[in-house]
């Protein structure tokens, strides 16, 4: 590391790696103008579907300009945490009704918030004159854009972030601070390696993807998670070919060479046991259930990402 912030960056990396994070990047707390323009157009074209919270003024003021945070951040610590495991790969290969890999274990919000709190606590002790605030989808900030800007990953044609050694199955977390941290060293940065590949674009059954762009209102993950406009099985819901996905969708990531080849070859595995699939997923009796009672739903999915959609949406999604 050759930049003038090498000592403090090394110190922060050590804290984050101690908590199990898979990579750490640094960038300015600033959203590029090209992304601001794209987000404005994306919202005006209603590509956010029914996610009205995305377009609210207070959300935009934080996402675009980092206002109303209680301080003015100048730097962002960009963190990634791998959730991929051979256990989940094996499980998904046999599931007819599929759930995104990230949701098979404990809710990442709970796990990463705890880990982040520990990092923030230690940073505040080291730098008491500065402020630090973590986000794990808990603030309407553009975590994906900031992490891309840190340079340790690139944004693939499916719009997910890709790490050259880890693939794309990782969670994001951002720590904002008014402490100047500089940029990720040049030798640790990567560039776009998608090339002419378009596997992710061609596999999407709802045509939600264009190169580096997504229409969230067509995405299977949106349809099964974010679109809760009705808990009934409507004609409009059934017109989409969801390919068996009942919560989320990993199709565009499954066919990506950086997951299919690199991640497998490098034997990329999560360091967090709570991200491994819960035992009931392996039971045929559970996988055959087309309807859960409220009590069953909370018994199975307590403290998982699936819990937040509620039993009525889960049961709606079971109809294929």
C-alpha positions in Angstrom: 0.0 0.0 0.0 1.5 3.3 -1.1 -1.0 6.0 -0.5 -0.8 8.5 2.4 -3.6 6.8 4.3 -2.0 3.4 4.4 -1.6 3.2 8.2 -5.2 4.1 9.0 -6.6 1.9 6.1 -4.5 -1.1 7.4 -5.9 -0.5 10.9 -9.5 -0.4 9.7 -9.0 -3.5 7.5 -7.7 -5.4 10.5 -10.8 -4.5 12.5 -13.1 -5.5 9.7 -11.3 -8.8 8.9 -11.4 -9.7 12.6 -15.2 -9.5 12.3 -15.1 -11.9 9.3 -15.6 -9.4 6.5 -14.4 -10.7 3.1 -13.2 -7.5 1.6 -12.7 -3.8 2.5 -12.6 -0.8 0.2 -12.5 2.9 0.6 -14.0 5.8 -1.3 -15.4 9.3 -1.0 -18.9 9.7 0.4 -20.1 11.1 -2.9 -22.4 9.7 -5.6 -21.1 10.4 -9.1 -23.3 12.7 -11.3 -23.8 9.9 -13.9 -25.4 7.7 -11.2 -27.6 10.6 -9.9 -28.9 11.2 -13.4 -29.5 7.4 -13.9 -31.4 7.1 -10.6 -33.5 10.1 -11.5 -34.4 8.6 -14.9 -34.9 5.2 -13.3 -37.5 6.6 -10.9 -39.3 8.7 -13.5 -39.7 5.6 -15.7 -41.3 3.8 -12.7 -38.6 1.0 -12.8 -38.8 0.9 -9.0 -42.3 -0.6 -9.2 -44.3 -0.3 -6.0 -41.2 0.5 -3.9 -42.5 4.0 -3.2 -40.1 4.4 -0.3 -37.3 4.6 -2.8 -38.5 7.8 -4.4 -39.5 9.7 -1.2 -37.8 13.1 -0.8 -36.2 12.2 2.5 -34.8 9.0 1.1 -33.4 10.8 -1.9 -31.8 13.5 0.2 -29.8 10.8 2.1 -29.1 8.6 -0.9 -28.0 11.3 -3.2 -26.5 13.9 -0.9 -26.0 12.2 2.5 -28.1 14.8 4.3 -29.9 14.4 7.6 -27.4 11.9 9.0 -26.4 14.1 12.0 -23.0 14.8 10.4 -21.5 15.3 7.0 -19.6 12.2 5.9 -16.5 12.5 3.7 -15.5 8.9 3.5 -17.1 5.5 3.1 -15.7 2.2 4.3 -17.2 -0.4 1.9 -17.5 -4.0 3.3 -18.4 -7.3 1.7 -19.3 -10.5 3.5 -19.5 -13.8 1.5 -22.6 -16.0 2.1 -21.9 -18.6 -0.5 -21.4 -22.2 0.7 -21.2 -25.7 -0.8 -24.1 -26.6 1.4 -26.4 -24.1 -0.2 -25.2 -25.0 -3.7 -26.1 -28.6 -3.1 -29.4 -27.8 -1.5 -30.5 -25.5 -4.4 -29.6 -28.1 -7.0 -32.4 -30.3 -5.5 -35.1 -27.7 -4.7 -38.1 -27.5 -7.1 -39.3 -24.4 -5.3 -36.3 -22.2 -4.8 -35.2 -19.6 -2.3 -32.3 -17.2 -2.9 -29.1 -18.4 -1.2 -28.8 -15.3 1.0 -32.1 -16.1 2.7 -31.5 -19.7 3.7 -29.9 -18.8 7.0 -30.1 -16.1 9.6 -31.1 -12.6 8.5 -27.9 -10.8 7.4 -29.2 -7.5 8.8 -29.0 -9.0 12.3 -25.6 -10.6 11.8 -23.8 -7.8 10.0 -25.3 -5.1 12.2 -23.8 -6.8 15.3 -20.4 -7.1 13.6 -20.5 -3.5 12.3 -21.4 -2.2 15.7 -18.3 -3.8 17.1 -16.2 -2.1 14.4 -17.8 1.3 14.9 -17.3 1.0 18.7 -13.6 0.4 18.2 -13.2 3.1 15.6 -14.9 5.6 18.0 -12.4 4.6 20.7 -9.5 5.1 18.3 -10.8 8.3 16.8 -13.0 10.0 19.4 -13.2 13.3 17.6 -14.9 11.7 14.5 -18.3 10.2 13.8 -19.1 6.8 12.3 -22.4 5.3 11.2 -23.0 1.9 9.8 -25.7 0.9 7.2 -26.9 -2.6 6.4 -29.9 -1.6 4.2 -30.8 0.4 7.3 -30.2 3.8 5.6 -31.4 4.7 2.2 -27.9 5.1 0.9 -26.5 3.7 -2.4 -24.4 1.0 -0.9 -23.9 -0.7 -4.3 -22.7 2.5 -6.0 -20.3 3.4 -3.2 -18.8 -0.1 -3.1 -18.4 -0.1 -6.9 -16.7 3.3 -6.5 -14.2 1.9 -4.0 -12.8 -0.2 -6.9 -12.5 -3.5 -5.1 -15.4 -4.9 -7.2 -17.0 -4.1 -10.5 -20.7 -3.9 -11.4 -21.7 -6.7 -13.7 -24.2 -6.6 -16.6 -26.8 -8.0 -14.2 -26.2 -4.9 -11.9 -24.8 -7.1 -9.1 -21.3 -6.4 -7.9 -18.6 -9.0 -8.7 -15.3 -9.6 -6.9 -12.6 -11.2 -9.0 -11.8 -13.9 -6.5 -15.1 -14.2 -4.6 -17.8 -14.0 -7.2 -21.0 -12.1 -6.4 -22.6 -14.0 -3.5 -21.8 -11.5 -0.8 -23.6 -9.0 1.4 -22.8 -5.3 1.6 -22.4 -2.9 4.5 -21.2 0.7 4.5 -19.6 2.7 7.4 -19.8 6.4 6.8 -17.5 8.8 8.6 -16.3 12.4 8.6 -12.7 11.1 9.0 -10.8 11.4 5.8 -9.7 7.9 4.7 -8.6 8.3 1.1 -9.2 5.9 -1.7 -8.6 2.2 -2.1 -4.9 1.8 -3.3 -4.6 1.4 -7.0 -3.0 -2.1 -6.8 -6.1 -3.4 -5.0 -8.6 -2.2 -7.5 -10.2 -4.2 -10.3 -11.9 -3.4 -13.6 -14.9 -4.6 -15.5 -14.3 -8.2 -16.7 -17.8 -9.0 -18.1 -16.5 -8.6 -21.7 -18.8 -9.9 -24.3 -20.5 -12.3 -22.0 -24.3 -12.0 -21.8 -25.3 -15.1 -19.9 -27.0 -13.2 -17.2 -29.1 -11.1 -19.7 -30.2 -14.2 -21.6 -31.2 -16.3 -18.6 -33.7 -13.8 -17.2 -37.2 -15.1 -17.9 -38.9 -11.8 -17.4 -36.5 -9.7 -19.5 -35.8 -7.5 -16.5 -32.2 -6.9 -17.5 -30.4 -4.8 -20.1 -26.6 -4.5 -20.0 -25.8 -2.8 -16.6 -29.5 -1.9 -16.1 -32.4 -3.5 -14.3 -36.2 -2.9 -14.4 -36.9 -3.9 -10.8 -40.7 -4.1 -11.5 -40.0 -7.1 -13.8 -37.4 -8.8 -11.5 -38.4 -12.1 -9.9 -36.8 -10.9 -6.6 -39.0 -7.8 -6.7 -42.1 -9.8 -7.6 -41.7 -12.3 -4.7 -40.3 -10.0 -2.0 -41.0 -6.3 -2.6 -44.3 -6.4 -4.4 -46.8 -6.9 -1.6 -49.6 -4.9 -3.3 -51.7 -8.0 -3.0 -51.5 -11.3 -1.1 -53.8 -12.9 -3.6 -52.7 -14.9 -6.6 -53.7 -12.5 -9.4 -53.6 -13.0 -13.2 -50.9 -10.3 -13.4 -48.8 -12.2 -10.8 -49.2 -15.5 -12.6 -48.3 -14.1 -16.0 -44.6 -14.0 -15.0 -42.5 -17.2 -15.4 -40.8 -17.4 -12.1 -39.0 -20.7 -12.9 -39.9 -22.1 -9.5 -38.5 -19.2 -7.4 -40.7 -18.5 -4.4 -38.4 -16.0 -2.6 -35.9 -14.0 -4.5 -34.0 -15.3 -7.6 -30.4 -16.2 -8.3 -30.6 -17.1 -12.0 -28.5 -14.3 -13.3 -25.8 -15.0 -10.7 -25.9 -18.8 -11.1 -24.9 -18.6 -14.8 -22.2 -15.9 -14.2 -18.7 -17.4 -14.9 -17.4 -15.6 -11.9 -19.6 -17.7 -9.7 -19.9 -20.8 -11.8 -16.1 -21.1 -12.3 -14.0 -18.8 -10.2 -15.8 -19.0 -6.9 -16.1 -22.8 -7.1 -12.5 -23.2 -8.1 -11.4 -21.0 -5.2 -13.7 -22.9 -2.9 -15.2 -19.7 -1.7 -17.1 -20.4 1.6 -18.8 -18.1 4.1 -17.0 -17.6 7.4 -20.3 -17.2 9.2 -22.1 -20.4 10.3 -25.4 -18.6 10.8 -25.5 -18.0 7.0 -25.6 -21.7 6.3 -29.0 -23.2 5.4 -31.2 -24.0 8.3 -31.8 -27.7 8.8 -35.5 -27.7 7.9 -34.6 -26.9 4.3 -33.3 -30.4 3.9 -36.6 -32.0 4.9 -38.8 -33.1 2.0 -41.9 -32.7 4.2 -41.2 -28.9 4.5 -40.4 -28.5 0.8 -43.7 -30.1 -0.1 -45.8 -27.7 1.9 -47.8 -25.4 -0.2 -49.3 -23.5 2.7 -48.1 -22.5 6.1 -50.0 -21.3 9.1 -49.0 -18.1 10.8 -47.4 -20.1 13.6 -45.5 -22.4 11.3 -44.2 -19.5 9.2 -42.7 -17.8 12.3 -41.4 -21.1 13.7 -39.5 -21.7 10.4 -38.5 -18.2 9.5 -37.9 -16.3 12.8 -34.8 -14.1 12.4 -34.5 -14.9 8.7 -34.8 -12.5 5.8 -38.0 -14.3 4.7 -39.8 -13.3 7.9 -40.3 -9.8 6.8 -42.6 -10.7 3.8 -45.2 -12.3 6.1 -47.1 -15.6 5.8 -49.7 -14.4 3.3 -47.0 -13.3 0.7 -45.1 -16.5 1.3 -48.2 -18.6 0.6 -49.0 -16.5 -2.4 -45.5 -17.2 -3.8 -46.0 -20.9 -3.4 -48.5 -21.0 -6.2 -46.6 -21.6 -9.4 
